[in-house]
Structures are given as structure tokens and as C-alpha cells.
């Protein structure tokens, strides 16, 4: 799951740099 989310975070980061970190933080929490 970490790998999938990591790739997804990078994908979102390319499109939504502001949304990627927020989503990753929420998923981690």
C-alpha cells in the first residue's frame, strides 16, 4: 500500500503540488 500511495502521491504532486502533500498527510494519519 505504501508503494501505491507513494506513486499516487507523486502523480498528484505533478498535477496538484498543493493537494499531494495534504492527501499524503491525511492518509498517513
TIMI-2910 file (N, C-alpha, C, CB; in pm, 1 decimal, decimal comma, always signed):
<rs>
+----------+----------+----------+----------+----------+----------+----------+----------+----------+----------+----------+----------+------+
!      n_x !      n_y !      n_z !     ca_x !     ca_y !     ca_z !      c_x !      c_y !      c_z !     cb_x !     cb_y !     cb_z ! resn !
+----------+----------+----------+----------+----------+----------+----------+----------+----------+----------+----------+----------+------+
!    +84,2 !   -121,2 !     +0,0 !     +0,0 !     +0,0 !     +0,0 !    +87,4 !   +125,7 !     +0,0 !    -95,1 !     +0,9 !   +123,4 !  Unk !
!   +198,2 !   +120,8 !    +69,9 !   +286,7 !   +238,0 !    +75,1 !   +338,0 !   +271,3 !    -64,9 !   +405,8 !   +212,8 !   +171,6 !  Unk !
!   +371,9 !   +166,8 !   -141,3 !   +424,6 !   +190,5 !   -275,6 !   +318,9 !   +254,4 !   -364,9 !   +474,0 !    +59,2 !   -337,8 !  Unk !
!   +198,7 !   +200,7 !   -357,9 !    +91,3 !   +254,2 !   -442,1 !    +64,0 !   +400,0 !   -406,0 !    -37,6 !   +169,9 !   -426,7 !  Unk !
!    +53,6 !   +425,9 !   -275,9 !    +25,8 !   +563,5 !   -233,1 !   +141,9 !   +655,1 !   -269,8 !     -0,3 !   +569,2 !    -81,0 !  Unk !
!   +263,7 !   +603,5 !   -259,9 !   +381,2 !   +684,1 !   -295,0 !   +375,8 !   +724,9 !   -441,7 !   +511,5 !   +606,1 !   -266,1 !  Unk !
!   +343,9 !   +629,5 !   -528,0 !   +335,4 !   +659,4 !   -671,3 !   +220,7 !   +756,3 !   -697,2 !   +316,2 !   +529,5 !   -753,9 !  Unk !
!   +107,8 !   +731,8 !   -629,7 !     -9,5 !   +818,9 !   -646,5 !    +23,0 !   +960,5 !   -599,4 !   -131,4 !   +762,7 !   -568,3 !  Unk !
!    +97,2 !   +968,8 !   -487,3 !   +133,4 !  +1099,9 !   -433,9 !   +219,6 !  +1174,3 !   -535,1 !   +207,9 !  +1085,9 !   -298,7 !  Unk !
!   +312,7 !  +1101,2 !   -597,0 !   +399,7 !  +1164,9 !   -695,8 !   +316,8 !  +1209,7 !   -816,0 !   +512,6 !  +1068,3 !   -740,4 !  Unk !
!   +223,5 !  +1124,5 !   -858,0 !   +138,1 !  +1157,8 !   -972,2 !    +55,8 !  +1283,0 !   -941,9 !    +44,9 !  +1039,2 !  -1007,1 !  Unk !
!     -3,3 !  +1286,2 !   -823,5 !    -82,6 !  +1402,8 !   -784,1 !     +7,7 !  +1524,0 !   -768,0 !   -159,7 !  +1375,3 !   -652,9 !  Unk !
!   +127,6 !  +1499,9 !   -717,2 !   +221,2 !  +1609,9 !   -697,2 !   +253,1 !  +1679,6 !   -828,4 !   +349,5 !  +1559,3 !   -632,4 !  Unk !
!   +260,1 !  +1602,1 !   -936,3 !   +291,0 !  +1661,7 !  -1065,4 !   +175,4 !  +1750,2 !  -1111,4 !   +320,4 !  +1552,4 !  -1170,0 !  Unk !
!    +52,8 !  +1707,9 !  -1078,8 !    -64,0 !  +1785,5 !  -1121,7 !   -109,0 !  +1882,5 !  -1013,4 !   -179,1 !  +1692,1 !  -1158,8 !  Unk !
!   -114,7 !  +1832,1 !   -889,6 !   -158,7 !  +1916,6 !   -778,2 !    -53,4 !  +1914,9 !   -668,2 !   -295,8 !  +1868,9 !   -723,1 !  Unk !
!    +42,7 !  +2000,2 !   -681,9 !   +152,1 !  +2003,5 !   -583,8 !    +98,7 !  +2038,9 !   -445,5 !   +260,8 !  +2105,0 !   -626,4 !  Unk !
!     -8,7 !  +2117,0 !   -442,4 !    -63,2 !  +2160,3 !   -313,2 !   -153,4 !  +2052,5 !   -252,3 !   -142,0 !  +2291,8 !   -329,7 !  Unk !
!   -212,5 !  +1969,6 !   -337,8 !   -304,5 !  +1866,7 !   -288,6 !   -230,1 !  +1739,3 !   -251,1 !   -410,9 !  +1835,6 !   -394,0 !  Unk !
!   -122,4 !  +1708,9 !   -320,1 !    -47,3 !  +1584,9 !   -294,4 !     -3,1 !  +1574,0 !   -148,7 !    +75,2 !  +1577,6 !   -385,8 !  Unk !
!    +71,0 !  +1670,6 !    -96,3 !   +117,6 !  +1661,7 !    +42,9 !     +2,7 !  +1655,8 !   +142,7 !   +206,7 !  +1780,2 !    +75,5 !  Unk !
!   -103,2 !  +1728,7 !   +116,3 !   -216,6 !  +1728,3 !   +209,5 !   -282,1 !  +1590,7 !   +211,1 !   -320,4 !  +1837,0 !   +170,6 !  Unk !
!   -297,2 !  +1530,1 !    +94,1 !   -359,1 !  +1396,4 !    +84,8 !   -269,0 !  +1294,2 !   +151,5 !   -385,5 !  +1356,5 !    -63,6 !  Unk !
!   -140,8 !  +1301,1 !   +124,4 !    -45,7 !  +1205,5 !   +182,5 !    -48,7 !  +1216,7 !   +334,6 !    +98,4 !  +1230,3 !   +128,6 !  Unk !
!    -53,8 !  +1338,4 !   +384,4 !    -55,9 !  +1359,0 !   +530,0 !   -182,6 !  +1298,0 !   +589,9 !    -47,5 !  +1510,5 !   +564,5 !  Unk !
!   -294,0 !  +1316,1 !   +521,0 !   -420,7 !  +1261,9 !   +571,2 !   -417,4 !  +1109,5 !   +569,5 !   -539,5 !  +1313,8 !   +487,0 !  Unk !
!   -362,9 !  +1051,3 !   +463,6 !   -355,6 !   +905,0 !   +452,9 !   -266,2 !   +850,1 !   +563,2 !   -302,3 !   +862,0 !   +313,4 !  Unk !
!   -155,9 !   +918,0 !   +587,8 !    -63,7 !   +872,1 !   +691,8 !   -130,8 !   +877,3 !   +828,0 !    +64,7 !   +957,1 !   +692,5 !  Unk !
!   -210,8 !   +980,1 !   +849,1 !   -278,7 !   +994,8 !   +977,0 !   -395,2 !   +896,7 !   +980,9 !   -327,7 !  +1141,4 !   +998,7 !  Unk !
+----------+----------+----------+----------+----------+----------+----------+----------+----------+----------+----------+----------+------+
</rs>
